[in-house]
């Protein structure tokens, strides 16, 4: 009875590990929690199915070696058949096609005043010195139409704060 239960537990653990690896690949890519859990569960399932520890270790070492060989051969095959271009984005963003980098020289707007064109929560658009600019606040909400002042410019990031026009 215990032998059959032990076998089913081993199969269940192995299947859970495989499911966790599939979840890592297709559902939660990038976090690694499901992947690490899957590897641990697959290893544990193999150890539970093995007759002894040396047999399980030998099986895992062989599986790891064969996996490395397949990965190496796959990379070589992908390079030879030029399959990487199907998996990667090869498009370049060229200026003559309409792609432009953010403007530099925004430091001239430091200390200038303007009006929020959109609600700033915390980012949006404001008109400063007759120019429409993408701006951010220091974290607070500023409604559309409210007066704003440029506090600082950090590269292409224009930071504004609200101010009261009646104090001028």
MODELLER restraints for C-alpha pairs under 7 A, 6 or more apart:
rsr = mdl.restraints
at = mdl.atoms
rsr.add(forms.Gaussian(group=physical.xy_distance, feature=features.Distance(at['CA:7:A'], at['CA:49:A']), mean=6.63, stdev=0.5))
rsr.add(forms.Gaussian(group=physical.xy_distance, feature=features.Distance(at['CA:10:A'], at['CA:45:A']), mean=4.86, stdev=0.5))
rsr.add(forms.Gaussian(group=physical.xy_distance, feature=features.Distance(at['CA:10:A'], at['CA:48:A']), mean=5.26, stdev=0.5))
rsr.add(forms.Gaussian(group=physical.xy_distance, feature=features.Distance(at['CA:10:A'], at['CA:49:A']), mean=5.75, stdev=0.5))
rsr.add(forms.Gaussian(group=physical.xy_distance, feature=features.Distance(at['CA:11:A'], at['CA:45:A']), mean=6.57, stdev=0.5))
rsr.add(forms.Gaussian(group=physical.xy_distance, feature=features.Distance(at['CA:13:A'], at['CA:41:A']), mean=5.80, stdev=0.5))
rsr.add(forms.Gaussian(group=physical.xy_distance, feature=features.Distance(at['CA:13:A'], at['CA:42:A']), mean=6.84, stdev=0.5))
rsr.add(forms.Gaussian(group=physical.xy_distance, feature=features.Distance(at['CA:13:A'], at['CA:45:A']), mean=5.17, stdev=0.5))
rsr.add(forms.Gaussian(group=physical.xy_distance, feature=features.Distance(at['CA:14:A'], at['CA:41:A']), mean=6.05, stdev=0.5))
rsr.add(forms.Gaussian(group=physical.xy_distance, feature=features.Distance(at['CA:14:A'], at['CA:42:A']), mean=4.76, stdev=0.5))
rsr.add(forms.Gaussian(group=physical.xy_distance, feature=features.Distance(at['CA:14:A'], at['CA:45:A']), mean=4.51, stdev=0.5))
rsr.add(forms.Gaussian(group=physical.xy_distance, feature=features.Distance(at['CA:16:A'], at['CA:41:A']), mean=6.83, stdev=0.5))
rsr.add(forms.Gaussian(group=physical.xy_distance, feature=features.Distance(at['CA:17:A'], at['CA:37:A']), mean=6.85, stdev=0.5))
rsr.add(forms.Gaussian(group=physical.xy_distance, feature=features.Distance(at['CA:17:A'], at['CA:38:A']), mean=3.91, stdev=0.5))
rsr.add(forms.Gaussian(group=physical.xy_distance, feature=features.Distance(at['CA:17:A'], at['CA:39:A']), mean=6.34, stdev=0.5))
rsr.add(forms.Gaussian(group=physical.xy_distance, feature=features.Distance(at['CA:17:A'], at['CA:41:A']), mean=4.51, stdev=0.5))
rsr.add(forms.Gaussian(group=physical.xy_distance, feature=features.Distance(at['CA:17:A'], at['CA:42:A']), mean=4.76, stdev=0.5))
rsr.add(forms.Gaussian(group=physical.xy_distance, feature=features.Distance(at['CA:18:A'], at['CA:38:A']), mean=6.07, stdev=0.5))
rsr.add(forms.Gaussian(group=physical.xy_distance, feature=features.Distance(at['CA:18:A'], at['CA:42:A']), mean=6.67, stdev=0.5))
rsr.add(forms.Gaussian(group=physical.xy_distance, feature=features.Distance(at['CA:20:A'], at['CA:34:A']), mean=5.25, stdev=0.5))
rsr.add(forms.Gaussian(group=physical.xy_distance, feature=features.Distance(at['CA:20:A'], at['CA:35:A']), mean=6.27, stdev=0.5))
rsr.add(forms.Gaussian(group=physical.xy_distance, feature=features.Distance(at['CA:20:A'], at['CA:37:A']), mean=6.72, stdev=0.5))
rsr.add(forms.Gaussian(group=physical.xy_distance, feature=features.Distance(at['CA:20:A'], at['CA:38:A']), mean=4.68, stdev=0.5))
rsr.add(forms.Gaussian(group=physical.xy_distance, feature=features.Distance(at['CA:21:A'], at['CA:34:A']), mean=6.37, stdev=0.5))
rsr.add(forms.Gaussian(group=physical.xy_distance, feature=features.Distance(at['CA:21:A'], at['CA:35:A']), mean=5.06, stdev=0.5))
rsr.add(forms.Gaussian(group=physical.xy_distance, feature=features.Distance(at['CA:21:A'], at['CA:38:A']), mean=4.97, stdev=0.5))
rsr.add(forms.Gaussian(group=physical.xy_distance, feature=features.Distance(at['CA:23:A'], at['CA:34:A']), mean=6.76, stdev=0.5))
rsr.add(forms.Gaussian(group=physical.xy_distance, feature=features.Distance(at['CA:24:A'], at['CA:32:A']), mean=6.80, stdev=0.5))
rsr.add(forms.Gaussian(group=physical.xy_distance, feature=features.Distance(at['CA:24:A'], at['CA:34:A']), mean=5.23, stdev=0.5))
rsr.add(forms.Gaussian(group=physical.xy_distance, feature=features.Distance(at['CA:24:A'], at['CA:35:A']), mean=5.23, stdev=0.5))
rsr.add(forms.Gaussian(group=physical.xy_distance, feature=features.Distance(at['CA:46:A'], at['CA:56:A']), mean=6.31, stdev=0.5))
rsr.add(forms.Gaussian(group=physical.xy_distance, feature=features.Distance(at['CA:47:A'], at['CA:53:A']), mean=6.72, stdev=0.5))
rsr.add(forms.Gaussian(group=physical.xy_distance, feature=features.Distance(at['CA:47:A'], at['CA:56:A']), mean=5.27, stdev=0.5))
rsr.add(forms.Gaussian(group=physical.xy_distance, feature=features.Distance(at['CA:50:A'], at['CA:56:A']), mean=5.30, stdev=0.5))
rsr.add(forms.Gaussian(group=physical.xy_distance, feature=features.Distance(at['CA:78:A'], at['CA:84:A']), mean=6.11, stdev=0.5))
rsr.add(forms.Gaussian(group=physical.xy_distance, feature=features.Distance(at['CA:93:A'], at['CA:99:A']), mean=5.73, stdev=0.5))
rsr.add(forms.Gaussian(group=physical.xy_distance, feature=features.Distance(at['CA:102:A'], at['CA:156:A']), mean=6.68, stdev=0.5))
rsr.add(forms.Gaussian(group=physical.xy_distance, feature=features.Distance(at['CA:103:A'], at['CA:156:A']), mean=6.81, stdev=0.5))
rsr.add(forms.Gaussian(group=physical.xy_distance, feature=features.Distance(at['CA:104:A'], at['CA:156:A']), mean=6.20, stdev=0.5))
rsr.add(forms.Gaussian(group=physical.xy_distance, feature=features.Distance(at['CA:106:A'], at['CA:153:A']), mean=6.73, stdev=0.5))
rsr.add(forms.Gaussian(group=physical.xy_distance, feature=features.Distance(at['CA:106:A'], at['CA:156:A']), mean=6.65, stdev=0.5))
rsr.add(forms.Gaussian(group=physical.xy_distance, feature=features.Distance(at['CA:107:A'], at['CA:153:A']), mean=5.60, stdev=0.5))
rsr.add(forms.Gaussian(group=physical.xy_distance, feature=features.Distance(at['CA:109:A'], at['CA:150:A']), mean=6.64, stdev=0.5))
rsr.add(forms.Gaussian(group=physical.xy_distance, feature=features.Distance(at['CA:110:A'], at['CA:150:A']), mean=5.27, stdev=0.5))
rsr.add(forms.Gaussian(group=physical.xy_distance, feature=features.Distance(at['CA:110:A'], at['CA:151:A']), mean=6.21, stdev=0.5))
rsr.add(forms.Gaussian(group=physical.xy_distance, feature=features.Distance(at['CA:110:A'], at['CA:152:A']), mean=5.44, stdev=0.5))
rsr.add(forms.Gaussian(group=physical.xy_distance, feature=features.Distance(at['CA:110:A'], at['CA:153:A']), mean=6.23, stdev=0.5))
rsr.add(forms.Gaussian(group=physical.xy_distance, feature=features.Distance(at['CA:111:A'], at['CA:149:A']), mean=6.28, stdev=0.5))
rsr.add(forms.Gaussian(group=physical.xy_distance, feature=features.Distance(at['CA:111:A'], at['CA:150:A']), mean=5.03, stdev=0.5))
rsr.add(forms.Gaussian(group=physical.xy_distance, feature=features.Distance(at['CA:111:A'], at['CA:151:A']), mean=5.93, stdev=0.5))
rsr.add(forms.Gaussian(group=physical.xy_distance, feature=features.Distance(at['CA:112:A'], at['CA:128:A']), mean=6.78, stdev=0.5))
rsr.add(forms.Gaussian(group=physical.xy_distance, feature=features.Distance(at['CA:112:A'], at['CA:149:A']), mean=5.77, stdev=0.5))
rsr.add(forms.Gaussian(group=physical.xy_distance, feature=features.Distance(at['CA:112:A'], at['CA:150:A']), mean=5.59, stdev=0.5))
rsr.add(forms.Gaussian(group=physical.xy_distance, feature=features.Distance(at['CA:113:A'], at['CA:128:A']), mean=6.01, stdev=0.5))
rsr.add(forms.Gaussian(group=physical.xy_distance, feature=features.Distance(at['CA:113:A'], at['CA:148:A']), mean=5.70, stdev=0.5))
rsr.add(forms.Gaussian(group=physical.xy_distance, feature=features.Distance(at['CA:113:A'], at['CA:149:A']), mean=4.29, stdev=0.5))
rsr.add(forms.Gaussian(group=physical.xy_distance, feature=features.Distance(at['CA:113:A'], at['CA:150:A']), mean=6.35, stdev=0.5))
rsr.add(forms.Gaussian(group=physical.xy_distance, feature=features.Distance(at['CA:114:A'], at['CA:126:A']), mean=6.87, stdev=0.5))
rsr.add(forms.Gaussian(group=physical.xy_distance, feature=features.Distance(at['CA:114:A'], at['CA:127:A']), mean=5.44, stdev=0.5))
rsr.add(forms.Gaussian(group=physical.xy_distance, feature=features.Distance(at['CA:114:A'], at['CA:128:A']), mean=4.35, stdev=0.5))
rsr.add(forms.Gaussian(group=physical.xy_distance, feature=features.Distance(at['CA:114:A'], at['CA:129:A']), mean=6.49, stdev=0.5))
rsr.add(forms.Gaussian(group=physical.xy_distance, feature=features.Distance(at['CA:114:A'], at['CA:147:A']), mean=5.76, stdev=0.5))
rsr.add(forms.Gaussian(group=physical.xy_distance, feature=features.Distance(at['CA:114:A'], at['CA:148:A']), mean=5.28, stdev=0.5))
rsr.add(forms.Gaussian(group=physical.xy_distance, feature=features.Distance(at['CA:114:A'], at['CA:149:A']), mean=6.23, stdev=0.5))
rsr.add(forms.Gaussian(group=physical.xy_distance, feature=features.Distance(at['CA:115:A'], at['CA:126:A']), mean=5.56, stdev=0.5))
rsr.add(forms.Gaussian(group=physical.xy_distance, feature=features.Distance(at['CA:115:A'], at['CA:127:A']), mean=5.34, stdev=0.5))
rsr.add(forms.Gaussian(group=physical.xy_distance, feature=features.Distance(at['CA:115:A'], at['CA:128:A']), mean=6.72, stdev=0.5))
rsr.add(forms.Gaussian(group=physical.xy_distance, feature=features.Distance(at['CA:115:A'], at['CA:145:A']), mean=5.74, stdev=0.5))
rsr.add(forms.Gaussian(group=physical.xy_distance, feature=features.Distance(at['CA:115:A'], at['CA:146:A']), mean=5.66, stdev=0.5))
rsr.add(forms.Gaussian(group=physical.xy_distance, feature=features.Distance(at['CA:115:A'], at['CA:147:A']), mean=4.48, stdev=0.5))
rsr.add(forms.Gaussian(group=physical.xy_distance, feature=features.Distance(at['CA:115:A'], at['CA:148:A']), mean=5.46, stdev=0.5))
rsr.add(forms.Gaussian(group=physical.xy_distance, feature=features.Distance(at['CA:116:A'], at['CA:125:A']), mean=6.26, stdev=0.5))
rsr.add(forms.Gaussian(group=physical.xy_distance, feature=features.Distance(at['CA:116:A'], at['CA:126:A']), mean=4.15, stdev=0.5))
rsr.add(forms.Gaussian(group=physical.xy_distance, feature=features.Distance(at['CA:116:A'], at['CA:127:A']), mean=6.34, stdev=0.5))
rsr.add(forms.Gaussian(group=physical.xy_distance, feature=features.Distance(at['CA:116:A'], at['CA:144:A']), mean=5.18, stdev=0.5))
rsr.add(forms.Gaussian(group=physical.xy_distance, feature=features.Distance(at['CA:116:A'], at['CA:145:A']), mean=5.05, stdev=0.5))
rsr.add(forms.Gaussian(group=physical.xy_distance, feature=features.Distance(at['CA:116:A'], at['CA:146:A']), mean=5.48, stdev=0.5))
rsr.add(forms.Gaussian(group=physical.xy_distance, feature=features.Distance(at['CA:116:A'], at['CA:147:A']), mean=6.30, stdev=0.5))
rsr.add(forms.Gaussian(group=physical.xy_distance, feature=features.Distance(at['CA:116:A'], at['CA:148:A']), mean=6.41, stdev=0.5))
rsr.add(forms.Gaussian(group=physical.xy_distance, feature=features.Distance(at['CA:117:A'], at['CA:125:A']), mean=5.50, stdev=0.5))
rsr.add(forms.Gaussian(group=physical.xy_distance, feature=features.Distance(at['CA:117:A'], at['CA:126:A']), mean=4.84, stdev=0.5))
rsr.add(forms.Gaussian(group=physical.xy_distance, feature=features.Distance(at['CA:117:A'], at['CA:127:A']), mean=6.49, stdev=0.5))
rsr.add(forms.Gaussian(group=physical.xy_distance, feature=features.Distance(at['CA:117:A'], at['CA:144:A']), mean=5.37, stdev=0.5))
rsr.add(forms.Gaussian(group=physical.xy_distance, feature=features.Distance(at['CA:117:A'], at['CA:145:A']), mean=5.77, stdev=0.5))
rsr.add(forms.Gaussian(group=physical.xy_distance, feature=features.Distance(at['CA:118:A'], at['CA:124:A']), mean=5.73, stdev=0.5))
rsr.add(forms.Gaussian(group=physical.xy_distance, feature=features.Distance(at['CA:118:A'], at['CA:125:A']), mean=5.50, stdev=0.5))
rsr.add(forms.Gaussian(group=physical.xy_distance, feature=features.Distance(at['CA:118:A'], at['CA:126:A']), mean=6.86, stdev=0.5))
rsr.add(forms.Gaussian(group=physical.xy_distance, feature=features.Distance(at['CA:118:A'], at['CA:144:A']), mean=4.60, stdev=0.5))
rsr.add(forms.Gaussian(group=physical.xy_distance, feature=features.Distance(at['CA:119:A'], at['CA:142:A']), mean=5.91, stdev=0.5))
rsr.add(forms.Gaussian(group=physical.xy_distance, feature=features.Distance(at['CA:119:A'], at['CA:143:A']), mean=4.52, stdev=0.5))
rsr.add(forms.Gaussian(group=physical.xy_distance, feature=features.Distance(at['CA:119:A'], at['CA:144:A']), mean=4.35, stdev=0.5))
rsr.add(forms.Gaussian(group=physical.xy_distance, feature=features.Distance(at['CA:120:A'], at['CA:136:A']), mean=6.84, stdev=0.5))
rsr.add(forms.Gaussian(group=physical.xy_distance, feature=features.Distance(at['CA:120:A'], at['CA:137:A']), mean=6.80, stdev=0.5))
rsr.add(forms.Gaussian(group=physical.xy_distance, feature=features.Distance(at['CA:120:A'], at['CA:141:A']), mean=5.66, stdev=0.5))
rsr.add(forms.Gaussian(group=physical.xy_distance, feature=features.Distance(at['CA:120:A'], at['CA:142:A']), mean=5.00, stdev=0.5))
rsr.add(forms.Gaussian(group=physical.xy_distance, feature=features.Distance(at['CA:120:A'], at['CA:143:A']), mean=6.26, stdev=0.5))
rsr.add(forms.Gaussian(group=physical.xy_distance, feature=features.Distance(at['CA:121:A'], at['CA:140:A']), mean=6.71, stdev=0.5))
rsr.add(forms.Gaussian(group=physical.xy_distance, feature=features.Distance(at['CA:121:A'], at['CA:141:A']), mean=4.77, stdev=0.5))
rsr.add(forms.Gaussian(group=physical.xy_distance, feature=features.Distance(at['CA:121:A'], at['CA:142:A']), mean=6.65, stdev=0.5))
rsr.add(forms.Gaussian(group=physical.xy_distance, feature=features.Distance(at['CA:122:A'], at['CA:136:A']), mean=5.34, stdev=0.5))
rsr.add(forms.Gaussian(group=physical.xy_distance, feature=features.Distance(at['CA:122:A'], at['CA:137:A']), mean=5.01, stdev=0.5))
rsr.add(forms.Gaussian(group=physical.xy_distance, feature=features.Distance(at['CA:122:A'], at['CA:139:A']), mean=5.42, stdev=0.5))
rsr.add(forms.Gaussian(group=physical.xy_distance, feature=features.Distance(at['CA:122:A'], at['CA:140:A']), mean=6.18, stdev=0.5))
rsr.add(forms.Gaussian(group=physical.xy_distance, feature=features.Distance(at['CA:122:A'], at['CA:141:A']), mean=5.92, stdev=0.5))
rsr.add(forms.Gaussian(group=physical.xy_distance, feature=features.Distance(at['CA:123:A'], at['CA:135:A']), mean=5.68, stdev=0.5))
rsr.add(forms.Gaussian(group=physical.xy_distance, feature=features.Distance(at['CA:123:A'], at['CA:136:A']), mean=4.09, stdev=0.5))
rsr.add(forms.Gaussian(group=physical.xy_distance, feature=features.Distance(at['CA:123:A'], at['CA:137:A']), mean=6.30, stdev=0.5))
rsr.add(forms.Gaussian(group=physical.xy_distance, feature=features.Distance(at['CA:124:A'], at['CA:134:A']), mean=5.79, stdev=0.5))
rsr.add(forms.Gaussian(group=physical.xy_distance, feature=features.Distance(at['CA:124:A'], at['CA:135:A']), mean=5.61, stdev=0.5))
rsr.add(forms.Gaussian(group=physical.xy_distance, feature=features.Distance(at['CA:124:A'], at['CA:136:A']), mean=6.38, stdev=0.5))
rsr.add(forms.Gaussian(group=physical.xy_distance, feature=features.Distance(at['CA:125:A'], at['CA:132:A']), mean=6.59, stdev=0.5))
rsr.add(forms.Gaussian(group=physical.xy_distance, feature=features.Distance(at['CA:125:A'], at['CA:133:A']), mean=5.57, stdev=0.5))
rsr.add(forms.Gaussian(group=physical.xy_distance, feature=features.Distance(at['CA:125:A'], at['CA:134:A']), mean=4.64, stdev=0.5))
rsr.add(forms.Gaussian(group=physical.xy_distance, feature=features.Distance(at['CA:125:A'], at['CA:135:A']), mean=5.70, stdev=0.5))
rsr.add(forms.Gaussian(group=physical.xy_distance, feature=features.Distance(at['CA:126:A'], at['CA:132:A']), mean=5.72, stdev=0.5))
rsr.add(forms.Gaussian(group=physical.xy_distance, feature=features.Distance(at['CA:126:A'], at['CA:133:A']), mean=5.47, stdev=0.5))
rsr.add(forms.Gaussian(group=physical.xy_distance, feature=features.Distance(at['CA:126:A'], at['CA:134:A']), mean=6.56, stdev=0.5))
rsr.add(forms.Gaussian(group=physical.xy_distance, feature=features.Distance(at['CA:126:A'], at['CA:135:A']), mean=6.51, stdev=0.5))
rsr.add(forms.Gaussian(group=physical.xy_distance, feature=features.Distance(at['CA:127:A'], at['CA:133:A']), mean=6.16, stdev=0.5))
rsr.add(forms.Gaussian(group=physical.xy_distance, feature=features.Distance(at['CA:135:A'], at['CA:157:A']), mean=6.74, stdev=0.5))
rsr.add(forms.Gaussian(group=physical.xy_distance, feature=features.Distance(at['CA:135:A'], at['CA:158:A']), mean=4.94, stdev=0.5))
rsr.add(forms.Gaussian(group=physical.xy_distance, feature=features.Distance(at['CA:135:A'], at['CA:159:A']), mean=5.85, stdev=0.5))
rsr.add(forms.Gaussian(group=physical.xy_distance, feature=features.Distance(at['CA:135:A'], at['CA:160:A']), mean=6.68, stdev=0.5))
rsr.add(forms.Gaussian(group=physical.xy_distance, feature=features.Distance(at['CA:136:A'], at['CA:158:A']), mean=6.26, stdev=0.5))
rsr.add(forms.Gaussian(group=physical.xy_distance, feature=features.Distance(at['CA:136:A'], at['CA:159:A']), mean=4.99, stdev=0.5))
rsr.add(forms.Gaussian(group=physical.xy_distance, feature=features.Distance(at['CA:136:A'], at['CA:160:A']), mean=6.12, stdev=0.5))
rsr.add(forms.Gaussian(group=physical.xy_distance, feature=features.Distance(at['CA:137:A'], at['CA:159:A']), mean=5.39, stdev=0.5))
rsr.add(forms.Gaussian(group=physical.xy_distance, feature=features.Distance(at['CA:137:A'], at['CA:160:A']), mean=4.98, stdev=0.5))
rsr.add(forms.Gaussian(group=physical.xy_distance, feature=features.Distance(at['CA:137:A'], at['CA:161:A']), mean=5.75, stdev=0.5))
rsr.add(forms.Gaussian(group=physical.xy_distance, feature=features.Distance(at['CA:138:A'], at['CA:159:A']), mean=6.69, stdev=0.5))
rsr.add(forms.Gaussian(group=physical.xy_distance, feature=features.Distance(at['CA:138:A'], at['CA:160:A']), mean=7.00, stdev=0.5))
rsr.add(forms.Gaussian(group=physical.xy_distance, feature=features.Distance(at['CA:138:A'], at['CA:161:A']), mean=6.85, stdev=0.5))
rsr.add(forms.Gaussian(group=physical.xy_distance, feature=features.Distance(at['CA:142:A'], at['CA:162:A']), mean=6.54, stdev=0.5))
rsr.add(forms.Gaussian(group=physical.xy_distance, feature=features.Distance(at['CA:147:A'], at['CA:162:A']), mean=5.91, stdev=0.5))
rsr.add(forms.Gaussian(group=physical.xy_distance, feature=features.Distance(at['CA:147:A'], at['CA:163:A']), mean=6.02, stdev=0.5))
rsr.add(forms.Gaussian(group=physical.xy_distance, feature=features.Distance(at['CA:147:A'], at['CA:165:A']), mean=7.00, stdev=0.5))
rsr.add(forms.Gaussian(group=physical.xy_distance, feature=features.Distance(at['CA:148:A'], at['CA:160:A']), mean=6.15, stdev=0.5))
rsr.add(forms.Gaussian(group=physical.xy_distance, feature=features.Distance(at['CA:148:A'], at['CA:161:A']), mean=5.46, stdev=0.5))
rsr.add(forms.Gaussian(group=physical.xy_distance, feature=features.Distance(at['CA:148:A'], at['CA:162:A']), mean=4.37, stdev=0.5))
rsr.add(forms.Gaussian(group=physical.xy_distance, feature=features.Distance(at['CA:148:A'], at['CA:163:A']), mean=5.73, stdev=0.5))
rsr.add(forms.Gaussian(group=physical.xy_distance, feature=features.Distance(at['CA:149:A'], at['CA:160:A']), mean=5.32, stdev=0.5))
rsr.add(forms.Gaussian(group=physical.xy_distance, feature=features.Distance(at['CA:149:A'], at['CA:161:A']), mean=5.46, stdev=0.5))
rsr.add(forms.Gaussian(group=physical.xy_distance, feature=features.Distance(at['CA:149:A'], at['CA:162:A']), mean=6.24, stdev=0.5))
rsr.add(forms.Gaussian(group=physical.xy_distance, feature=features.Distance(at['CA:149:A'], at['CA:163:A']), mean=6.67, stdev=0.5))
rsr.add(forms.Gaussian(group=physical.xy_distance, feature=features.Distance(at['CA:150:A'], at['CA:158:A']), mean=6.87, stdev=0.5))
rsr.add(forms.Gaussian(group=physical.xy_distance, feature=features.Distance(at['CA:150:A'], at['CA:159:A']), mean=5.82, stdev=0.5))
rsr.add(forms.Gaussian(group=physical.xy_distance, feature=features.Distance(at['CA:150:A'], at['CA:160:A']), mean=4.28, stdev=0.5))
rsr.add(forms.Gaussian(group=physical.xy_distance, feature=features.Distance(at['CA:150:A'], at['CA:161:A']), mean=6.57, stdev=0.5))
rsr.add(forms.Gaussian(group=physical.xy_distance, feature=features.Distance(at['CA:151:A'], at['CA:159:A']), mean=5.67, stdev=0.5))
rsr.add(forms.Gaussian(group=physical.xy_distance, feature=features.Distance(at['CA:151:A'], at['CA:160:A']), mean=5.16, stdev=0.5))
rsr.add(forms.Gaussian(group=physical.xy_distance, feature=features.Distance(at['CA:151:A'], at['CA:161:A']), mean=6.51, stdev=0.5))
rsr.add(forms.Gaussian(group=physical.xy_distance, feature=features.Distance(at['CA:152:A'], at['CA:158:A']), mean=6.35, stdev=0.5))
rsr.add(forms.Gaussian(group=physical.xy_distance, feature=features.Distance(at['CA:152:A'], at['CA:159:A']), mean=5.42, stdev=0.5))
rsr.add(forms.Gaussian(group=physical.xy_distance, feature=features.Distance(at['CA:153:A'], at['CA:159:A']), mean=6.07, stdev=0.5))
